[in-house]
Amino acid sequence: MTVNQIIKIEFPALSKTIKEYSSNNFIRSYAEQIALVKYPEEKVVLETLLRKLVDWYEKEIEVIIRSEYVRSKEEHIFCFSLLKQVIVLMDEG
């Protein structure tokens, strides 16, 4: 998939998954914005949001995986992977 296809197809669910888990208003805002970003017009914004969400996941993913209260563990693992995949696609393109 292209970056634009991922934004259109995958990022709405990614956004919802993160917003349902996090109570951090900054993270929730980044998750909301990432599904609305226009690429390549807002490439710098997308790069910033990706970096912020990947940094958050790097700190949070183990807590998510170990939690007995989080039901959407596989979704979070997929979201984390997807964010990193988009960074690679942007670097290649």
PyMOL Python script that loads the backbone (N, CA, C, O; Angstrom):
from pymol import cmd

cmd.read_pdbstr("""\
ATOM      1  N   MET A   1       0.838  -1.190   0.000  1.00  0.00           N
ATOM      2  CA  MET A   1       0.000   0.000   0.000  1.00  0.00           C
ATOM      3  C   MET A   1       0.878   1.246   0.000  1.00  0.00           C
ATOM      4  O   MET A   1       2.007   1.232   0.490  1.00  0.00           O
ATOM      5  N   THR A   2       0.340   2.308  -0.553  1.00  0.00           N
ATOM      6  CA  THR A   2       1.031   3.591  -0.533  1.00  0.00           C
ATOM      7  C   THR A   2       0.737   4.312   0.780  1.00  0.00           C
ATOM      8  O   THR A   2      -0.147   3.911   1.537  1.00  0.00           O
ATOM      9  N   VAL A   3       1.484   5.371   1.035  1.00  0.00           N
ATOM     10  CA  VAL A   3       1.254   6.170   2.244  1.00  0.00           C
ATOM     11  C   VAL A   3      -0.178   6.696   2.258  1.00  0.00           C
ATOM     12  O   VAL A   3      -0.851   6.626   3.287  1.00  0.00           O
ATOM     13  N   ASN A   4      -0.647   7.217   1.136  1.00  0.00           N
ATOM     14  CA  ASN A   4      -2.017   7.751   1.080  1.00  0.00           C
ATOM     15  C   ASN A   4      -3.069   6.672   1.308  1.00  0.00           C
ATOM     16  O   ASN A   4      -4.080   6.926   1.963  1.00  0.00           O
ATOM     17  N   GLN A   5      -2.847   5.490   0.784  1.00  0.00           N
ATOM     18  CA  GLN A   5      -3.790   4.390   1.014  1.00  0.00           C
ATOM     19  C   GLN A   5      -3.827   4.000   2.490  1.00  0.00           C
ATOM     20  O   GLN A   5      -4.899   3.742   3.039  1.00  0.00           O
ATOM     21  N   ILE A   6      -2.676   3.957   3.123  1.00  0.00           N
ATOM     22  CA  ILE A   6      -2.624   3.627   4.552  1.00  0.00           C
ATOM     23  C   ILE A   6      -3.350   4.686   5.365  1.00  0.00           C
ATOM     24  O   ILE A   6      -4.110   4.362   6.277  1.00  0.00           O
ATOM     25  N   ILE A   7      -3.116   5.959   5.036  1.00  0.00           N
ATOM     26  CA  ILE A   7      -3.799   7.045   5.753  1.00  0.00           C
ATOM     27  C   ILE A   7      -5.308   6.889   5.619  1.00  0.00           C
ATOM     28  O   ILE A   7      -6.041   7.002   6.602  1.00  0.00           O
ATOM     29  N   LYS A   8      -5.766   6.630   4.405  1.00  0.00           N
ATOM     30  CA  LYS A   8      -7.209   6.546   4.158  1.00  0.00           C
ATOM     31  C   LYS A   8      -7.838   5.273   4.724  1.00  0.00           C
ATOM     32  O   LYS A   8      -8.927   5.326   5.296  1.00  0.00           O
ATOM     33  N   ILE A   9      -7.170   4.140   4.572  1.00  0.00           N
ATOM     34  CA  ILE A   9      -7.763   2.851   4.931  1.00  0.00           C
ATOM     35  C   ILE A   9      -7.476   2.446   6.375  1.00  0.00           C
ATOM     36  O   ILE A   9      -8.380   1.999   7.081  1.00  0.00           O
ATOM     37  N   GLU A  10      -6.246   2.595   6.816  1.00  0.00           N
ATOM     38  CA  GLU A  10      -5.829   2.060   8.111  1.00  0.00           C
ATOM     39  C   GLU A  10      -5.841   3.071   9.259  1.00  0.00           C
ATOM     40  O   GLU A  10      -6.138   2.712  10.398  1.00  0.00           O
ATOM     41  N   PHE A  11      -5.520   4.331   8.964  1.00  0.00           N
ATOM     42  CA  PHE A  11      -5.358   5.295  10.052  1.00  0.00           C
ATOM     43  C   PHE A  11      -6.633   5.632  10.819  1.00  0.00           C
ATOM     44  O   PHE A  11      -6.530   5.954  12.003  1.00  0.00           O
ATOM     45  N   PRO A  12      -7.827   5.580  10.231  1.00  0.00           N
ATOM     46  CA  PRO A  12      -9.015   5.811  11.065  1.00  0.00           C
ATOM     47  C   PRO A  12      -9.134   4.789  12.209  1.00  0.00           C
ATOM     48  O   PRO A  12      -9.463   5.159  13.336  1.00  0.00           O
ATOM     49  N   ALA A  13      -8.870   3.517  11.922  1.00  0.00           N
ATOM     50  CA  ALA A  13      -8.924   2.490  12.972  1.00  0.00           C
ATOM     51  C   ALA A  13      -7.757   2.639  13.939  1.00  0.00           C
ATOM     52  O   ALA A  13      -7.922   2.462  15.146  1.00  0.00           O
ATOM     53  N   LEU A  14      -6.581   2.962  13.416  1.00  0.00           N
ATOM     54  CA  LEU A  14      -5.422   3.213  14.268  1.00  0.00           C
ATOM     55  C   LEU A  14      -5.732   4.328  15.254  1.00  0.00           C
ATOM     56  O   LEU A  14      -5.461   4.215  16.450  1.00  0.00           O
ATOM     57  N   SER A  15      -6.300   5.397  14.738  1.00  0.00           N
ATOM     58  CA  SER A  15      -6.668   6.538  15.572  1.00  0.00           C
ATOM     59  C   SER A  15      -7.629   6.122  16.683  1.00  0.00           C
ATOM     60  O   SER A  15      -7.446   6.489  17.843  1.00  0.00           O
ATOM     61  N   LYS A  16      -8.632   5.368  16.324  1.00  0.00           N
ATOM     62  CA  LYS A  16      -9.630   4.922  17.303  1.00  0.00           C
ATOM     63  C   LYS A  16      -8.998   4.018  18.364  1.00  0.00           C
ATOM     64  O   LYS A  16      -9.293   4.154  19.552  1.00  0.00           O
ATOM     65  N   THR A  17      -8.140   3.108  17.942  1.00  0.00           N
ATOM     66  CA  THR A  17      -7.480   2.188  18.874  1.00  0.00           C
ATOM     67  C   THR A  17      -6.672   2.954  19.912  1.00  0.00           C
ATOM     68  O   THR A  17      -6.755   2.665  21.105  1.00  0.00           O
ATOM     69  N   ILE A  18      -5.896   3.922  19.464  1.00  0.00           N
ATOM     70  CA  ILE A  18      -5.064   4.705  20.384  1.00  0.00           C
ATOM     71  C   ILE A  18      -5.929   5.568  21.293  1.00  0.00           C
ATOM     72  O   ILE A  18      -5.684   5.640  22.497  1.00  0.00           O
ATOM     73  N   LYS A  19      -6.933   6.220  20.728  1.00  0.00           N
ATOM     74  CA  LYS A  19      -7.782   7.113  21.538  1.00  0.00           C
ATOM     75  C   LYS A  19      -8.573   6.352  22.591  1.00  0.00           C
ATOM     76  O   LYS A  19      -8.826   6.885  23.671  1.00  0.00           O
ATOM     77  N   GLU A  20      -8.968   5.116  22.298  1.00  0.00           N
ATOM     78  CA  GLU A  20      -9.698   4.315  23.283  1.00  0.00           C
ATOM     79  C   GLU A  20      -8.808   3.906  24.450  1.00  0.00           C
ATOM     80  O   GLU A  20      -9.292   3.723  25.567  1.00  0.00           O
ATOM     81  N   TYR A  21      -7.514   3.764  24.197  1.00  0.00           N
ATOM     82  CA  TYR A  21      -6.593   3.312  25.240  1.00  0.00           C
ATOM     83  C   TYR A  21      -6.046   4.471  26.078  1.00  0.00           C
ATOM     84  O   TYR A  21      -6.039   4.406  27.308  1.00  0.00           O
ATOM     85  N   SER A  22      -5.596   5.512  25.416  1.00  0.00           N
ATOM     86  CA  SER A  22      -4.849   6.567  26.100  1.00  0.00           C
ATOM     87  C   SER A  22      -5.752   7.641  26.694  1.00  0.00           C
ATOM     88  O   SER A  22      -6.742   8.051  26.089  1.00  0.00           O
ATOM     89  N   SER A  23      -5.390   8.081  27.881  1.00  0.00           N
ATOM     90  CA  SER A  23      -6.069   9.226  28.493  1.00  0.00           C
ATOM     91  C   SER A  23      -5.232  10.496  28.340  1.00  0.00           C
ATOM     92  O   SER A  23      -5.647  11.572  28.770  1.00  0.00           O
ATOM     93  N   ASN A  24      -4.053  10.369  27.727  1.00  0.00           N
ATOM     94  CA  ASN A  24      -3.173  11.507  27.499  1.00  0.00           C
ATOM     95  C   ASN A  24      -3.737  12.342  26.352  1.00  0.00           C
ATOM     96  O   ASN A  24      -3.823  11.871  25.218  1.00  0.00           O
ATOM     97  N   ASN A  25      -4.113  13.563  26.646  1.00  0.00           N
ATOM     98  CA  ASN A  25      -4.753  14.412  25.634  1.00  0.00           C
ATOM     99  C   ASN A  25      -3.848  14.712  24.447  1.00  0.00           C
ATOM    100  O   ASN A  25      -4.339  14.867  23.328  1.00  0.00           O
ATOM    101  N   PHE A  26      -2.551  14.797  24.661  1.00  0.00           N
ATOM    102  CA  PHE A  26      -1.641  15.040  23.545  1.00  0.00           C
ATOM    103  C   PHE A  26      -1.620  13.830  22.605  1.00  0.00           C
ATOM    104  O   PHE A  26      -1.720  13.984  21.387  1.00  0.00           O
ATOM    105  N   ILE A  27      -1.493  12.645  23.165  1.00  0.00           N
ATOM    106  CA  ILE A  27      -1.477  11.423  22.353  1.00  0.00           C
ATOM    107  C   ILE A  27      -2.805  11.257  21.626  1.00  0.00           C
ATOM    108  O   ILE A  27      -2.829  10.895  20.450  1.00  0.00           O
ATOM    109  N   ARG A  28      -3.893  11.514  22.308  1.00  0.00           N
ATOM    110  CA  ARG A  28      -5.215  11.417  21.683  1.00  0.00           C
ATOM    111  C   ARG A  28      -5.337  12.404  20.517  1.00  0.00           C
ATOM    112  O   ARG A  28      -5.911  12.075  19.479  1.00  0.00           O
ATOM    113  N   SER A  29      -4.803  13.594  20.690  1.00  0.00           N
ATOM    114  CA  SER A  29      -4.828  14.600  19.631  1.00  0.00           C
ATOM    115  C   SER A  29      -3.973  14.167  18.439  1.00  0.00           C
ATOM    116  O   SER A  29      -4.394  14.303  17.291  1.00  0.00           O
ATOM    117  N   TYR A  30      -2.773  13.644  18.710  1.00  0.00           N
ATOM    118  CA  TYR A  30      -1.914  13.167  17.615  1.00  0.00           C
ATOM    119  C   TYR A  30      -2.612  12.054  16.839  1.00  0.00           C
ATOM    120  O   TYR A  30      -2.571  12.020  15.609  1.00  0.00           O
ATOM    121  N   ALA A  31      -3.253  11.146  17.571  1.00  0.00           N
ATOM    122  CA  ALA A  31      -3.953  10.028  16.928  1.00  0.00           C
ATOM    123  C   ALA A  31      -5.109  10.523  16.063  1.00  0.00           C
ATOM    124  O   ALA A  31      -5.359   9.988  14.982  1.00  0.00           O
ATOM    125  N   GLU A  32      -5.801  11.532  16.537  1.00  0.00           N
ATOM    126  CA  GLU A  32      -6.911  12.094  15.763  1.00  0.00           C
ATOM    127  C   GLU A  32      -6.396  12.792  14.506  1.00  0.00           C
ATOM    128  O   GLU A  32      -6.949  12.615  13.420  1.00  0.00           O
ATOM    129  N   GLN A  33      -5.346  13.578  14.658  1.00  0.00           N
ATOM    130  CA  GLN A  33      -4.803  14.338  13.536  1.00  0.00           C
ATOM    131  C   GLN A  33      -4.206  13.453  12.445  1.00  0.00           C
ATOM    132  O   GLN A  33      -4.294  13.777  11.260  1.00  0.00           O
ATOM    133  N   ILE A  34      -3.600  12.336  12.847  1.00  0.00           N
ATOM    134  CA  ILE A  34      -2.898  11.505  11.860  1.00  0.00           C
ATOM    135  C   ILE A  34      -3.856  10.924  10.821  1.00  0.00           C
ATOM    136  O   ILE A  34      -3.458  10.678   9.682  1.00  0.00           O
ATOM    137  N   ALA A  35      -5.095  10.706  11.198  1.00  0.00           N
ATOM    138  CA  ALA A  35      -6.080  10.163  10.254  1.00  0.00           C
ATOM    139  C   ALA A  35      -6.595  11.228   9.287  1.00  0.00           C
ATOM    140  O   ALA A  35      -7.249  10.900   8.297  1.00  0.00           O
ATOM    141  N   LEU A  36      -6.309  12.488   9.563  1.00  0.00           N
ATOM    142  CA  LEU A  36      -6.821  13.591   8.749  1.00  0.00           C
ATOM    143  C   LEU A  36      -5.753  14.277   7.905  1.00  0.00           C
ATOM    144  O   LEU A  36      -6.069  15.138   7.083  1.00  0.00           O
ATOM    145  N   VAL A  37      -4.499  13.905   8.101  1.00  0.00           N
ATOM    146  CA  VAL A  37      -3.400  14.593   7.443  1.00  0.00           C
ATOM    147  C   VAL A  37      -3.445  14.371   5.927  1.00  0.00           C
ATOM    148  O   VAL A  37      -3.819  13.298   5.454  1.00  0.00           O
ATOM    149  N   LYS A  38      -3.062  15.391   5.189  1.00  0.00           N
ATOM    150  CA  LYS A  38      -3.003  15.329   3.723  1.00  0.00           C
ATOM    151  C   LYS A  38      -1.548  15.102   3.315  1.00  0.00           C
ATOM    152  O   LYS A  38      -0.669  15.913   3.605  1.00  0.00           O
ATOM    153  N   TYR A  39      -1.320  13.994   2.646  1.00  0.00           N
ATOM    154  CA  TYR A  39       0.031  13.661   2.213  1.00  0.00           C
ATOM    155  C   TYR A  39       0.085  13.692   0.692  1.00  0.00           C
ATOM    156  O   TYR A  39      -0.806  13.130   0.056  1.00  0.00           O
ATOM    157  N   PRO A  40       1.061  14.306   0.090  1.00  0.00           N
ATOM    158  CA  PRO A  40       2.323  14.809   0.612  1.00  0.00           C
ATOM    159  C   PRO A  40       2.300  16.272   1.054  1.00  0.00           C
ATOM    160  O   PRO A  40       3.313  16.789   1.527  1.00  0.00           O
ATOM    161  N   GLU A  41       1.164  16.940   0.905  1.00  0.00           N
ATOM    162  CA  GLU A  41       1.093  18.363   1.236  1.00  0.00           C
ATOM    163  C   GLU A  41       1.528  18.659   2.670  1.00  0.00           C
ATOM    164  O   GLU A  41       2.175  19.675   2.921  1.00  0.00           O
ATOM    165  N   GLU A  42       1.184  17.795   3.595  1.00  0.00           N
ATOM    166  CA  GLU A  42       1.518  18.001   5.007  1.00  0.00           C
ATOM    167  C   GLU A  42       2.533  16.955   5.484  1.00  0.00           C
ATOM    168  O   GLU A  42       2.401  16.379   6.564  1.00  0.00           O
ATOM    169  N   LYS A  43       3.535  16.734   4.654  1.00  0.00           N
ATOM    170  CA  LYS A  43       4.538  15.705   4.951  1.00  0.00           C
ATOM    171  C   LYS A  43       5.221  15.946   6.295  1.00  0.00           C
ATOM    172  O   LYS A  43       5.406  15.007   7.069  1.00  0.00           O
ATOM    173  N   VAL A  44       5.592  17.178   6.576  1.00  0.00           N
ATOM    174  CA  VAL A  44       6.285  17.490   7.834  1.00  0.00           C
ATOM    175  C   VAL A  44       5.375  17.214   9.027  1.00  0.00           C
ATOM    176  O   VAL A  44       5.829  16.701  10.050  1.00  0.00           O
ATOM    177  N   VAL A  45       4.104  17.550   8.900  1.00  0.00           N
ATOM    178  CA  VAL A  45       3.137  17.276   9.973  1.00  0.00           C
ATOM    179  C   VAL A  45       3.021  15.769  10.179  1.00  0.00           C
ATOM    180  O   VAL A  45       3.042  15.292  11.313  1.00  0.00           O
ATOM    181  N   LEU A  46       2.898  15.019   9.086  1.00  0.00           N
ATOM    182  CA  LEU A  46       2.791  13.563   9.189  1.00  0.00           C
ATOM    183  C   LEU A  46       4.035  12.972   9.844  1.00  0.00           C
ATOM    184  O   LEU A  46       3.923  12.115  10.721  1.00  0.00           O
ATOM    185  N   GLU A  47       5.211  13.415   9.433  1.00  0.00           N
ATOM    186  CA  GLU A  47       6.454  12.920  10.034  1.00  0.00           C
ATOM    187  C   GLU A  47       6.496  13.195  11.532  1.00  0.00           C
ATOM    188  O   GLU A  47       6.921  12.344  12.314  1.00  0.00           O
ATOM    189  N   THR A  48       6.060  14.373  11.925  1.00  0.00           N
ATOM    190  CA  THR A  48       6.043  14.737  13.343  1.00  0.00           C
ATOM    191  C   THR A  48       5.076  13.857  14.121  1.00  0.00           C
ATOM    192  O   THR A  48       5.419  13.351  15.190  1.00  0.00           O
ATOM    193  N   LEU A  49       3.876  13.671  13.595  1.00  0.00           N
ATOM    194  CA  LEU A  49       2.879  12.829  14.267  1.00  0.00           C
ATOM    195  C   LEU A  49       3.354  11.381  14.359  1.00  0.00           C
ATOM    196  O   LEU A  49       3.192  10.739  15.396  1.00  0.00           O
ATOM    197  N   LEU A  50       3.934  10.872  13.288  1.00  0.00           N
ATOM    198  CA  LEU A  50       4.460   9.507  13.299  1.00  0.00           C
ATOM    199  C   LEU A  50       5.522   9.349  14.378  1.00  0.00           C
ATOM    200  O   LEU A  50       5.500   8.386  15.145  1.00  0.00           O
ATOM    201  N   ARG A  51       6.444  10.295  14.434  1.00  0.00           N
ATOM    202  CA  ARG A  51       7.522  10.228  15.417  1.00  0.00           C
ATOM    203  C   ARG A  51       6.974  10.251  16.837  1.00  0.00           C
ATOM    204  O   ARG A  51       7.412   9.480  17.691  1.00  0.00           O
ATOM    205  N   LYS A  52       6.012  11.138  17.088  1.00  0.00           N
ATOM    206  CA  LYS A  52       5.431  11.248  18.428  1.00  0.00           C
ATOM    207  C   LYS A  52       4.693   9.970  18.828  1.00  0.00           C
ATOM    208  O   LYS A  52       4.805   9.526  19.971  1.00  0.00           O
ATOM    209  N   LEU A  53       3.948   9.382  17.908  1.00  0.00           N
ATOM    210  CA  LEU A  53       3.201   8.164  18.227  1.00  0.00           C
ATOM    211  C   LEU A  53       4.117   6.943  18.341  1.00  0.00           C
ATOM    212  O   LEU A  53       3.882   6.078  19.184  1.00  0.00           O
ATOM    213  N   VAL A  54       5.146   6.862  17.515  1.00  0.00           N
ATOM    214  CA  VAL A  54       6.107   5.762  17.644  1.00  0.00           C
ATOM    215  C   VAL A  54       6.846   5.874  18.975  1.00  0.00           C
ATOM    216  O   VAL A  54       7.027   4.873  19.668  1.00  0.00           O
ATOM    217  N   ASP A  55       7.271   7.075  19.332  1.00  0.00           N
ATOM    218  CA  ASP A  55       7.936   7.280  20.629  1.00  0.00           C
ATOM    219  C   ASP A  55       7.029   6.856  21.774  1.00  0.00           C
ATOM    220  O   ASP A  55       7.482   6.215  22.722  1.00  0.00           O
ATOM    221  N   TRP A  56       5.746   7.212  21.688  1.00  0.00           N
ATOM    222  CA  TRP A  56       4.783   6.838  22.727  1.00  0.00           C
ATOM    223  C   TRP A  56       4.639   5.320  22.802  1.00  0.00           C
ATOM    224  O   TRP A  56       4.671   4.739  23.887  1.00  0.00           O
ATOM    225  N   TYR A  57       4.480   4.682  21.639  1.00  0.00           N
ATOM    226  CA  TYR A  57       4.337   3.223  21.617  1.00  0.00           C
ATOM    227  C   TYR A  57       5.594   2.531  22.150  1.00  0.00           C
ATOM    228  O   TYR A  57       5.489   1.518  22.842  1.00  0.00           O
ATOM    229  N   GLU A  58       6.776   3.061  21.837  1.00  0.00           N
ATOM    230  CA  GLU A  58       8.008   2.451  22.343  1.00  0.00           C
ATOM    231  C   GLU A  58       8.013   2.404  23.868  1.00  0.00           C
ATOM    232  O   GLU A  58       8.549   1.468  24.461  1.00  0.00           O
ATOM    233  N   LYS A  59       7.429   3.396  24.492  1.00  0.00           N
ATOM    234  CA  LYS A  59       7.359   3.451  25.957  1.00  0.00           C
ATOM    235  C   LYS A  59       6.176   2.659  26.505  1.00  0.00           C
ATOM    236  O   LYS A  59       6.222   2.195  27.644  1.00  0.00           O
ATOM    237  N   GLU A  60       5.135   2.500  25.721  1.00  0.00           N
ATOM    238  CA  GLU A  60       3.858   1.980  26.227  1.00  0.00           C
ATOM    239  C   GLU A  60       3.532   0.545  25.802  1.00  0.00           C
ATOM    240  O   GLU A  60       2.713  -0.108  26.448  1.00  0.00           O
ATOM    241  N   ILE A  61       4.152   0.043  24.738  1.00  0.00           N
ATOM    242  CA  ILE A  61       3.710  -1.234  24.170  1.00  0.00           C
ATOM    243  C   ILE A  61       3.853  -2.397  25.154  1.00  0.00           C
ATOM    244  O   ILE A  61       2.987  -3.272  25.187  1.00  0.00           O
ATOM    245  N   GLU A  62       4.901  -2.429  25.940  1.00  0.00           N
ATOM    246  CA  GLU A  62       5.065  -3.523  26.907  1.00  0.00           C
ATOM    247  C   GLU A  62       3.987  -3.476  27.980  1.00  0.00           C
ATOM    248  O   GLU A  62       3.496  -4.517  28.417  1.00  0.00           O
ATOM    249  N   VAL A  63       3.621  -2.280  28.403  1.00  0.00           N
ATOM    250  CA  VAL A  63       2.539  -2.122  29.386  1.00  0.00           C
ATOM    251  C   VAL A  63       1.230  -2.635  28.789  1.00  0.00           C
ATOM    252  O   VAL A  63       0.461  -3.328  29.456  1.00  0.00           O
ATOM    253  N   ILE A  64       0.990  -2.290  27.537  1.00  0.00           N
ATOM    254  CA  ILE A  64      -0.225  -2.736  26.843  1.00  0.00           C
ATOM    255  C   ILE A  64      -0.252  -4.260  26.755  1.00  0.00           C
ATOM    256  O   ILE A  64      -1.264  -4.886  27.069  1.00  0.00           O
ATOM    257  N   ILE A  65       0.845  -4.845  26.334  1.00  0.00           N
ATOM    258  CA  ILE A  65       0.914  -6.298  26.149  1.00  0.00           C
ATOM    259  C   ILE A  65       0.720  -7.039  27.472  1.00  0.00           C
ATOM    260  O   ILE A  65       0.064  -8.081  27.510  1.00  0.00           O
ATOM    261  N   ARG A  66       1.277  -6.515  28.534  1.00  0.00           N
ATOM    262  CA  ARG A  66       1.211  -7.192  29.841  1.00  0.00           C
ATOM    263  C   ARG A  66      -0.088  -6.945  30.601  1.00  0.00           C
ATOM    264  O   ARG A  66      -0.399  -7.670  31.546  1.00  0.00           O
ATOM    265  N   SER A  67      -0.835  -5.949  30.204  1.00  0.00           N
ATOM    266  CA  SER A  67      -2.041  -5.589  30.952  1.00  0.00           C
ATOM    267  C   SER A  67      -3.140  -6.634  30.789  1.00  0.00           C
ATOM    268  O   SER A  67      -3.420  -7.097  29.684  1.00  0.00           O
ATOM    269  N   GLU A  68      -3.742  -6.987  31.892  1.00  0.00           N
ATOM    270  CA  GLU A  68      -4.876  -7.914  31.826  1.00  0.00           C
ATOM    271  C   GLU A  68      -6.166  -7.190  31.442  1.00  0.00           C
ATOM    272  O   GLU A  68      -7.174  -7.834  31.154  1.00  0.00           O
ATOM    273  N   TYR A  69      -6.139  -5.868  31.435  1.00  0.00           N
ATOM    274  CA  TYR A  69      -7.339  -5.076  31.152  1.00  0.00           C
ATOM    275  C   TYR A  69      -7.453  -4.644  29.692  1.00  0.00           C
ATOM    276  O   TYR A  69      -8.536  -4.262  29.249  1.00  0.00           O
ATOM    277  N   VAL A  70      -6.365  -4.696  28.945  1.00  0.00           N
ATOM    278  CA  VAL A  70      -6.387  -4.292  27.537  1.00  0.00           C
ATOM    279  C   VAL A  70      -6.806  -5.488  26.695  1.00  0.00           C
ATOM    280  O   VAL A  70      -6.139  -6.523  26.681  1.00  0.00           O
ATOM    281  N   ARG A  71      -7.916  -5.329  25.996  1.00  0.00           N
ATOM    282  CA  ARG A  71      -8.438  -6.416  25.165  1.00  0.00           C
ATOM    283  C   ARG A  71      -7.922  -6.358  23.733  1.00  0.00           C
ATOM    284  O   ARG A  71      -7.989  -7.354  23.012  1.00  0.00           O
ATOM    285  N   SER A  72      -7.419  -5.228  23.322  1.00  0.00           N
ATOM    286  CA  SER A  72      -7.030  -5.034  21.920  1.00  0.00           C
ATOM    287  C   SER A  72      -5.509  -5.067  21.731  1.00  0.00           C
ATOM    288  O   SER A  72      -4.957  -4.260  20.984  1.00  0.00           O
ATOM    289  N   LYS A  73      -4.850  -5.985  22.396  1.00  0.00           N
ATOM    290  CA  LYS A  73      -3.386  -6.079  22.327  1.00  0.00           C
ATOM    291  C   LYS A  73      -2.888  -6.234  20.885  1.00  0.00           C
ATOM    292  O   LYS A  73      -1.960  -5.542  20.466  1.00  0.00           O
ATOM    293  N   GLU A  74      -3.504  -7.137  20.138  1.00  0.00           N
ATOM    294  CA  GLU A  74      -3.078  -7.380  18.753  1.00  0.00           C
ATOM    295  C   GLU A  74      -3.263  -6.137  17.890  1.00  0.00           C
ATOM    296  O   GLU A  74      -2.457  -5.871  16.999  1.00  0.00           O
ATOM    297  N   GLU A  75      -4.314  -5.385  18.149  1.00  0.00           N
ATOM    298  CA  GLU A  75      -4.530  -4.142  17.401  1.00  0.00           C
ATOM    299  C   GLU A  75      -3.416  -3.146  17.685  1.00  0.00           C
ATOM    300  O   GLU A  75      -2.937  -2.472  16.773  1.00  0.00           O
ATOM    301  N   HIS A  76      -3.001  -3.050  18.936  1.00  0.00           N
ATOM    302  CA  HIS A  76      -1.921  -2.125  19.285  1.00  0.00           C
ATOM    303  C   HIS A  76      -0.599  -2.558  18.659  1.00  0.00           C
ATOM    304  O   HIS A  76       0.164  -1.720  18.178  1.00  0.00           O
ATOM    305  N   ILE A  77      -0.329  -3.843  18.663  1.00  0.00           N
ATOM    306  CA  ILE A  77       0.890  -4.346  18.023  1.00  0.00           C
ATOM    307  C   ILE A  77       0.860  -4.014  16.532  1.00  0.00           C
ATOM    308  O   ILE A  77       1.869  -3.592  15.966  1.00  0.00           O
ATOM    309  N   PHE A  78      -0.296  -4.203  15.897  1.00  0.00           N
ATOM    310  CA  PHE A  78      -0.450  -3.869  14.480  1.00  0.00           C
ATOM    311  C   PHE A  78      -0.268  -2.365  14.251  1.00  0.00           C
ATOM    312  O   PHE A  78       0.420  -1.964  13.312  1.00  0.00           O
ATOM    313  N   CYS A  79      -0.869  -1.543  15.089  1.00  0.00           N
ATOM    314  CA  CYS A  79      -0.754  -0.086  14.948  1.00  0.00           C
ATOM    315  C   CYS A  79       0.697   0.365  15.052  1.00  0.00           C
ATOM    316  O   CYS A  79       1.161   1.170  14.245  1.00  0.00           O
ATOM    317  N   PHE A  80       1.409  -0.154  16.045  1.00  0.00           N
ATOM    318  CA  PHE A  80       2.816   0.189  16.237  1.00  0.00           C
ATOM    319  C   PHE A  80       3.617  -0.189  14.994  1.00  0.00           C
ATOM    320  O   PHE A  80       4.432   0.600  14.516  1.00  0.00           O
ATOM    321  N   SER A  81       3.391  -1.373  14.478  1.00  0.00           N
ATOM    322  CA  SER A  81       4.073  -1.833  13.278  1.00  0.00           C
ATOM    323  C   SER A  81       3.718  -0.970  12.067  1.00  0.00           C
ATOM    324  O   SER A  81       4.589  -0.630  11.266  1.00  0.00           O
ATOM    325  N   LEU A  82       2.460  -0.624  11.940  1.00  0.00           N
ATOM    326  CA  LEU A  82       1.990   0.193  10.821  1.00  0.00           C
ATOM    327  C   LEU A  82       2.635   1.578  10.832  1.00  0.00           C
ATOM    328  O   LEU A  82       3.041   2.081   9.784  1.00  0.00           O
ATOM    329  N   LEU A  83       2.731   2.190  11.995  1.00  0.00           N
ATOM    330  CA  LEU A  83       3.373   3.500  12.102  1.00  0.00           C
ATOM    331  C   LEU A  83       4.823   3.425  11.626  1.00  0.00           C
ATOM    332  O   LEU A  83       5.285   4.294  10.888  1.00  0.00           O
ATOM    333  N   LYS A  84       5.531   2.391  12.049  1.00  0.00           N
ATOM    334  CA  LYS A  84       6.924   2.223  11.627  1.00  0.00           C
ATOM    335  C   LYS A  84       7.015   1.930  10.130  1.00  0.00           C
ATOM    336  O   LYS A  84       7.952   2.370   9.464  1.00  0.00           O
ATOM    337  N   GLN A  85       6.038   1.186   9.600  1.00  0.00           N
ATOM    338  CA  GLN A  85       6.006   0.879   8.166  1.00  0.00           C
ATOM    339  C   GLN A  85       5.840   2.157   7.345  1.00  0.00           C
ATOM    340  O   GLN A  85       6.483   2.303   6.306  1.00  0.00           O
ATOM    341  N   VAL A  86       5.006   3.066   7.784  1.00  0.00           N
ATOM    342  CA  VAL A  86       4.794   4.322   7.052  1.00  0.00           C
ATOM    343  C   VAL A  86       6.070   5.157   7.054  1.00  0.00           C
ATOM    344  O   VAL A  86       6.395   5.792   6.050  1.00  0.00           O
ATOM    345  N   ILE A  87       6.788   5.163   8.156  1.00  0.00           N
ATOM    346  CA  ILE A  87       8.062   5.888   8.201  1.00  0.00           C
ATOM    347  C   ILE A  87       9.013   5.329   7.141  1.00  0.00           C
ATOM    348  O   ILE A  87       9.659   6.093   6.424  1.00  0.00           O
ATOM    349  N   VAL A  88       9.101   4.011   7.039  1.00  0.00           N
ATOM    350  CA  VAL A  88       9.964   3.377   6.034  1.00  0.00           C
ATOM    351  C   VAL A  88       9.499   3.742   4.624  1.00  0.00           C
ATOM    352  O   VAL A  88      10.321   4.089   3.775  1.00  0.00           O
ATOM    353  N   LEU A  89       8.204   3.669   4.369  1.00  0.00           N
ATOM    354  CA  LEU A  89       7.671   4.032   3.049  1.00  0.00           C
ATOM    355  C   LEU A  89       8.002   5.474   2.685  1.00  0.00           C
ATOM    356  O   LEU A  89       8.358   5.766   1.544  1.00  0.00           O
ATOM    357  N   MET A  90       7.886   6.367   3.650  1.00  0.00           N
ATOM    358  CA  MET A  90       8.189   7.777   3.385  1.00  0.00           C
ATOM    359  C   MET A  90       9.679   7.971   3.124  1.00  0.00           C
ATOM    360  O   MET A  90      10.059   8.772   2.269  1.00  0.00           O
ATOM    361  N   ASP A  91      10.515   7.253   3.845  1.00  0.00           N
ATOM    362  CA  ASP A  91      11.964   7.344   3.631  1.00  0.00           C
ATOM    363  C   ASP A  91      12.357   6.824   2.250  1.00  0.00           C
ATOM    364  O   ASP A  91      13.282   7.339   1.622  1.00  0.00           O
ATOM    365  N   GLU A  92      11.645   5.798   1.786  1.00  0.00           N
ATOM    366  CA  GLU A  92      11.937   5.210   0.472  1.00  0.00           C
ATOM    367  C   GLU A  92      11.409   6.067  -0.677  1.00  0.00           C
ATOM    368  O   GLU A  92      11.962   6.065  -1.777  1.00  0.00           O
ATOM    369  N   GLY A  93      10.319   6.805  -0.396  1.00  0.00           N
ATOM    370  CA  GLY A  93       9.632   7.490  -1.468  1.00  0.00           C
ATOM    371  C   GLY A  93       9.984   8.899  -1.640  1.00  0.00           C
ATOM    372  O   GLY A  93       9.451   9.565  -2.528  1.00  0.00           O
TER     373      GLY A  93
END
""", "prot")
cmd.dss("prot")
cmd.show_as("cartoon", "prot")
cmd.util.cbc("prot")
cmd.orient("prot")
